[in-house]
Amino acid sequence: MAERVPLKSGFLPVGEHRIWWELHGTGERETVCLLNGLAMHTKAWYPFLDDLPGYDVLLYDYLGQGDSSAPDEPFTIPDLAGYLLAILDHLGIARVHVMGVSYGGFVALDFARLFQERLDTLTLSGILLSRERTFELYQAMSLRFYEGGPALFPLYTHYLYEKIFGERFLLAVPPETFEAMRLRFEERYAGRIHSLVRLTLAQNPFFDGLEARLPEYRAVRTPTLILAGEQDRAIPLWAQARLADVFPHSRFELLPEAGHVVYLERRDLFFPRLARFLASRDPQA
């Protein structure tokens, strides 16, 4: 596939740091923002841009990802949501459809909580809005691998890639292709494991104050679609289903034979469903 060339791109200055963003499309259509998972970067979305015909697509890298700055200092999920707002203001985009996968779902949730008036629709996949001991243990295990530095990090990438994909995908992808995917992830972060640490630690204040903030999430009236993989072993399905109890105008759907990375594993189901929702703005459609 030929290299994608954004319509516009640049850096958002944030103090001494910079946040990389890209806008793909014509600049004259409704905009969909695809929010990265933990180990992603803007270019990871390039193969899927054609799955959203008729829309402009906004992408950006969090601190520690892709071409953005990678400081070894704390930041928060609301900070990441605020960077998206600043990019929208810079581009003169009044409203946006936001789709957050995995870690991107945390950013999407706080963007909806803080800036609901800028949202057309909200789509979430592989995310939770409740304290679950299983997720806490998963996060603690990841941090132990990070703290092991270069000696343990390759083992972590094996652990992660085994955990996040469903059986159908693992059987369909040739072993050498799967290994190449894992190696790209390993090489991308081998020299800056601290970025994964900082991104992971940003989740702590998100969950620590969750109970007090729940009324703010419940006040979000934006149409919301929750797409979960029926074989997701990273985020418990019961936790994902609870999202539908928080957002009053929402629908929870299970996509078959998919693990945590639903948009990749069941691209044939995920993007047609997303496109239908974007067009109708009705999660029941």
C-alpha positions as semicolon CSV with decimal commas, in nm:
position;residue;x (nm);y (nm);z (nm)
1;M;0,000;0,000;0,000
2;A;0,129;0,347;-0,093
3;E;0,227;0,575;0,191
4;R;-0,060;0,794;0,304
5;V;-0,014;1,168;0,281
6;P;-0,227;1,369;0,525
7;L;-0,423;1,669;0,405
8;K;-0,278;1,855;0,703
9;S;-0,037;1,759;0,979
10;G;0,176;1,920;1,242
11;F;0,273;1,944;1,606
12;L;0,063;2,083;1,890
13;P;0,299;2,258;2,135
14;V;0,242;2,153;2,496
15;G;0,490;2,338;2,716
16;E;0,829;2,202;2,621
17;H;0,673;1,906;2,438
18;R;0,497;1,843;2,107
19;I;0,196;1,632;2,010
20;W;0,188;1,499;1,652
21;W;-0,144;1,508;1,464
22;E;-0,270;1,432;1,114
23;L;-0,591;1,511;0,927
24;H;-0,678;1,286;0,633
25;G;-0,950;1,363;0,379
26;T;-1,082;1,677;0,213
27;G;-1,124;1,911;0,509
28;E;-1,490;1,960;0,414
29;R;-1,661;1,652;0,564
30;E;-1,762;1,533;0,908
31;T;-1,457;1,425;1,105
32;V;-1,393;1,095;1,282
33;C;-1,111;1,083;1,537
34;L;-0,957;0,738;1,582
35;L;-0,787;0,724;1,922
36;N;-0,483;0,499;1,962
37;G;-0,450;0,197;2,180
38;L;-0,152;0,186;2,418
39;A;0,103;0,044;2,172
40;M;-0,027;0,219;1,859
41;H;0,067;0,531;1,665
42;T;-0,096;0,729;1,386
43;K;0,039;0,517;1,102
44;A;-0,121;0,205;1,252
45;W;-0,454;0,345;1,131
46;Y;-0,347;0,397;0,769
47;P;-0,474;0,058;0,641
48;F;-0,822;0,138;0,777
49;L;-0,876;0,488;0,640
50;D;-1,057;0,353;0,334
51;D;-1,304;0,180;0,566
52;L;-1,450;0,522;0,649
53;P;-1,544;0,665;0,308
54;G;-1,719;0,997;0,319
55;Y;-1,544;1,114;0,639
56;D;-1,232;1,306;0,723
57;V;-1,017;1,121;0,977
58;L;-0,816;1,285;1,254
59;L;-0,529;1,097;1,419
60;Y;-0,285;1,194;1,691
61;D;-0,011;1,039;1,901
62;Y;-0,025;1,061;2,280
63;L;0,286;1,159;2,470
64;G;0,527;0,869;2,435
65;Q;0,378;0,746;2,107
66;G;0,490;0,782;1,746
67;D;0,626;1,126;1,661
68;S;0,506;1,296;1,979
69;S;0,745;1,387;2,259
70;A;0,827;1,109;2,503
71;P;0,901;1,276;2,838
72;D;0,966;1,064;3,143
73;E;0,721;1,262;3,356
74;P;0,362;1,212;3,471
75;F;0,053;1,316;3,278
76;T;-0,316;1,228;3,302
77;I;-0,596;1,092;3,085
78;P;-0,775;1,431;3,097
79;D;-0,452;1,587;2,966
80;L;-0,471;1,359;2,661
81;A;-0,839;1,446;2,610
82;G;-0,750;1,814;2,632
83;Y;-0,488;1,779;2,359
84;L;-0,757;1,649;2,126
85;L;-0,971;1,955;2,204
86;A;-0,676;2,184;2,129
87;I;-0,615;2,011;1,794
88;L;-0,984;2,047;1,702
89;D;-0,971;2,418;1,789
90;H;-0,655;2,464;1,585
91;L;-0,820;2,303;1,282
92;G;-1,151;2,483;1,330
93;I;-1,344;2,156;1,372
94;A;-1,655;2,228;1,578
95;R;-1,773;1,871;1,637
96;V;-1,627;1,525;1,593
97;H;-1,716;1,156;1,599
98;V;-1,476;0,991;1,848
99;M;-1,383;0,623;1,838
100;G;-1,150;0,493;2,110
101;V;-1,006;0,143;2,117
102;S;-0,851;-0,005;2,431
103;Y;-0,641;0,272;2,594
104;G;-0,797;0,515;2,350
105;G;-1,129;0,438;2,513
106;F;-1,009;0,602;2,837
107;V;-0,923;0,915;2,641
108;A;-1,259;0,900;2,462
109;L;-1,446;0,861;2,791
110;D;-1,287;1,170;2,941
111;F;-1,330;1,369;2,621
112;A;-1,702;1,286;2,641
113;R;-1,715;1,376;3,010
114;L;-1,533;1,707;2,969
115;F;-1,630;1,822;2,620
116;Q;-1,962;1,658;2,539
117;E;-2,073;1,962;2,340
118;R;-1,803;1,886;2,081
119;L;-1,916;1,528;2,020
120;D;-2,142;1,390;1,746
121;T;-2,105;1,024;1,844
122;L;-1,893;0,811;2,077
123;T;-1,770;0,459;1,993
124;L;-1,582;0,246;2,248
125;S;-1,411;-0,090;2,211
126;G;-1,218;-0,298;2,462
127;I;-1,263;-0,058;2,754
128;L;-1,415;-0,044;3,103
129;L;-1,552;0,219;3,340
130;S;-1,549;0,025;3,665
131;R;-1,285;-0,096;3,907
132;E;-1,216;-0,463;3,836
133;R;-0,957;-0,665;4,025
134;T;-0,876;-0,865;3,712
135;F;-0,780;-0,546;3,527
136;E;-0,574;-0,421;3,821
137;L;-0,375;-0,745;3,819
138;Y;-0,325;-0,718;3,441
139;Q;-0,192;-0,363;3,479
140;A;0,035;-0,461;3,769
141;M;0,179;-0,749;3,566
142;S;0,252;-0,514;3,275
143;L;0,434;-0,271;3,504
144;R;0,650;-0,552;3,645
145;F;0,758;-0,640;3,293
146;Y;0,838;-0,275;3,217
147;E;1,040;-0,240;3,536
148;G;1,249;-0,536;3,423
149;G;1,388;-0,317;3,148
150;P;1,543;-0,449;2,825
151;A;1,596;-0,794;2,976
152;L;1,224;-0,858;3,029
153;F;1,062;-0,636;2,768
154;P;1,082;-0,889;2,479
155;L;0,908;-1,144;2,704
156;Y;0,637;-0,887;2,774
157;T;0,567;-0,843;2,402
158;H;0,516;-1,220;2,371
159;Y;0,283;-1,216;2,674
160;L;0,083;-0,920;2,539
161;Y;0,041;-1,055;2,187
162;E;-0,076;-1,391;2,321
163;K;-0,332;-1,218;2,543
164;I;-0,494;-0,963;2,314
165;F;-0,589;-1,168;2,006
166;G;-0,866;-1,420;1,956
167;E;-0,831;-1,772;1,818
168;R;-0,969;-1,691;1,471
169;F;-0,707;-1,423;1,411
170;L;-0,420;-1,632;1,545
171;L;-0,511;-1,919;1,312
172;A;-0,553;-1,693;1,010
173;V;-0,230;-1,494;1,038
174;P;0,088;-1,677;0,926
175;P;0,334;-1,721;1,216
176;E;0,600;-1,515;1,040
177;T;0,356;-1,225;0,992
178;F;0,250;-1,241;1,355
179;E;0,614;-1,243;1,467
180;A;0,689;-0,942;1,247
181;M;0,402;-0,753;1,412
182;R;0,535;-0,838;1,757
183;L;0,888;-0,736;1,664
184;R;0,773;-0,398;1,534
185;F;0,611;-0,333;1,871
186;E;0,924;-0,447;2,055
187;E;1,153;-0,231;1,842
188;R;0,926;0,074;1,869
189;Y;0,945;0,081;2,251
190;A;1,271;-0,097;2,334
191;G;1,451;0,235;2,374
192;R;1,172;0,412;2,558
193;I;1,000;0,168;2,790
194;H;0,943;0,464;3,021
195;S;0,673;0,579;2,776
196;L;0,469;0,265;2,841
197;V;0,520;0,314;3,214
198;R;0,391;0,672;3,199
199;L;0,092;0,581;2,981
200;T;0,002;0,297;3,216
201;L;0,044;0,503;3,534
202;A;-0,188;0,770;3,389
203;Q;-0,468;0,519;3,442
204;N;-0,424;0,524;3,821
205;P;-0,586;0,864;3,890
206;F;-0,852;0,776;3,631
207;F;-0,963;0,478;3,840
208;D;-0,884;0,628;4,181
209;G;-1,147;0,899;4,137
210;L;-1,388;0,698;3,927
211;E;-1,673;0,662;4,176
212;A;-1,688;1,037;4,235
213;R;-1,689;1,109;3,861
214;L;-1,952;0,852;3,761
215;P;-2,237;1,108;3,767
216;E;-2,043;1,311;3,510
217;Y;-2,020;1,014;3,276
218;R;-2,389;0,937;3,331
219;A;-2,467;1,292;3,221
220;V;-2,324;1,225;2,874
221;R;-2,616;1,213;2,632
222;T;-2,406;1,154;2,319
223;P;-2,514;0,849;2,115
224;T;-2,272;0,574;2,217
225;L;-2,187;0,240;2,058
226;I;-1,986;-0,021;2,253
227;L;-1,829;-0,295;2,039
228;A;-1,666;-0,583;2,227
229;G;-1,493;-0,898;2,108
230;E;-1,652;-1,213;2,247
231;Q;-1,304;-1,364;2,312
232;D;-1,154;-1,056;2,481
233;R;-0,925;-1,177;2,760
234;A;-0,771;-0,837;2,838
235;I;-1,087;-0,653;2,946
236;P;-1,361;-0,867;3,107
237;L;-1,680;-0,872;2,903
238;W;-1,897;-0,813;3,210
239;A;-1,705;-0,489;3,267
240;Q;-1,747;-0,379;2,907
241;A;-2,119;-0,454;2,920
242;R;-2,158;-0,226;3,225
243;L;-2,076;0,072;3,006
244;A;-2,425;0,049;2,859
245;D;-2,566;0,107;3,209
246;V;-2,367;0,431;3,240
247;F;-2,447;0,598;2,909
248;P;-2,823;0,649;2,864
249;H;-2,822;0,654;2,482
250;S;-2,603;0,352;2,414
251;R;-2,591;-0,003;2,282
252;F;-2,353;-0,287;2,372
253;E;-2,273;-0,539;2,098
254;L;-2,056;-0,850;2,091
255;L;-1,866;-0,922;1,772
256;P;-1,803;-1,295;1,725
257;E;-1,465;-1,466;1,701
258;A;-1,269;-1,160;1,808
259;G;-1,039;-1,088;2,098
260;H;-0,934;-0,749;2,232
261;V;-0,832;-0,591;1,900
262;V;-1,177;-0,607;1,742
263;Y;-1,123;-0,348;1,469
264;L;-0,832;-0,552;1,331
265;E;-0,957;-0,904;1,396
266;R;-1,309;-0,849;1,260
267;R;-1,255;-0,558;1,026
268;D;-1,529;-0,708;0,808
269;L;-1,783;-0,654;1,087
270;F;-1,641;-0,365;1,284
271;F;-1,619;-0,092;1,022
272;P;-1,953;-0,154;0,849
273;R;-2,119;-0,140;1,193
274;L;-1,928;0,177;1,280
275;A;-2,019;0,340;0,947
276;R;-2,389;0,263;0,999
277;F;-2,376;0,420;1,343
278;L;-2,195;0,731;1,222
279;A;-2,452;0,783;0,947
280;S;-2,759;0,728;1,166
281;R;-2,623;0,860;1,498
282;D;-2,849;0,597;1,650
283;P;-2,680;0,309;1,838
284;Q;-2,992;0,097;1,785
285;A;-2,985;0,129;1,404
